[in-house]
């Protein structure tokens, strides 16, 4: 699973670089009057979607790593962020609430 996640992240980095280049080309073409601004907007939208997917893939890999660490007996005193808990579909009891 780790190799698949690394491969996905690498592929998304490549796709993101290509999307940045596409966006720059669309801007250049717009400034030259060859296309309308819609092409620039579509290129920007695609770049942002790829960037979001890359960030989510990295976040998911880090969450899996922290889950593994916790499963192996690791721990830390800071509570896991609420958003991450909700996205994974479970809640973690806060030890301070039991006192």
C-alpha positions in Angstrom: 0.0 0.0 0.0 2.8 2.4 0.8 4.4 1.9 -2.6 1.0 2.5 -4.3 0.6 5.7 -2.3 4.1 6.9 -3.2 3.5 6.1 -6.9 0.2 8.0 -6.8 1.8 11.0 -5.1 4.6 11.0 -7.7 2.1 10.8 -10.5 0.1 13.6 -9.1 3.3 15.8 -8.8 4.0 15.2 -12.5 0.4 16.0 -13.4 0.6 19.1 -11.3 3.7 20.3 -13.0 2.1 19.7 -16.4 -1.0 21.6 -15.3 1.1 24.6 -14.2 2.7 24.6 -17.6 -0.7 24.3 -19.3 -2.0 27.2 -17.2 1.0 29.4 -18.1 0.5 28.6 -21.8 -3.2 29.5 -21.6 -2.3 32.8 -19.9 0.3 33.6 -22.7 -2.2 32.7 -25.4 -4.8 34.9 -23.7 -2.4 37.8 -23.4 -1.6 37.4 -27.1 -5.3 37.5 -27.9 -5.4 34.0 -29.3 -8.0 32.6 -26.8 -10.6 33.9 -24.5 -10.3 34.0 -20.7 -12.4 30.9 -20.4 -9.4 28.8 -21.4 -7.3 30.3 -18.7 -10.0 29.7 -16.1 -10.4 26.0 -17.2 -6.6 25.5 -17.0 -6.5 27.1 -13.5 -9.5 24.9 -12.4 -7.7 21.8 -13.6 -4.5 22.7 -11.9 -6.2 23.4 -8.6 -8.1 20.1 -8.8 -4.8 18.2 -9.3 -3.1 20.1 -6.5 -6.0 19.3 -4.2 -5.8 15.6 -5.1 -2.0 15.6 -4.5 -2.5 17.2 -1.1 -5.2 14.8 -0.1 -3.1 11.8 -1.2 -0.2 13.1 1.0 -2.6 13.8 3.9 -4.0 10.3 3.6 -0.5 8.8 3.7 0.4 10.7 6.8 -2.9 9.7 8.5 -2.2 6.1 7.7 1.3 6.5 9.1 0.0 8.0 12.3 -2.6 5.2 12.6 0.2 2.7 12.3 2.3 4.5 14.9 -0.6 4.5 17.3 -1.4 0.8 16.6 2.2 -0.1 17.5 1.8 1.5 20.8 3.0 5.0 20.1 1.1 8.0 21.5 1.2 11.7 22.0 -0.5 14.1 24.3 -2.1 16.3 21.7 -5.6 15.4 20.5 -6.0 14.5 16.9 -7.6 17.3 14.9 -11.4 17.0 14.8 -11.6 17.2 11.0 -9.2 14.2 10.6 -11.2 12.2 13.1 -14.5 12.9 11.4 -13.1 12.1 7.9 -12.0 8.7 9.1 -15.4 8.0 10.6 -14.4 7.6 14.3 -13.9 9.7 17.3 -11.1 9.5 19.9 -12.0 10.1 23.5 -10.2 12.9 25.1 -8.5 11.7 28.3 -9.1 15.0 29.9 -12.9 14.4 29.6 -12.7 11.4 31.8 -11.4 13.2 34.9 
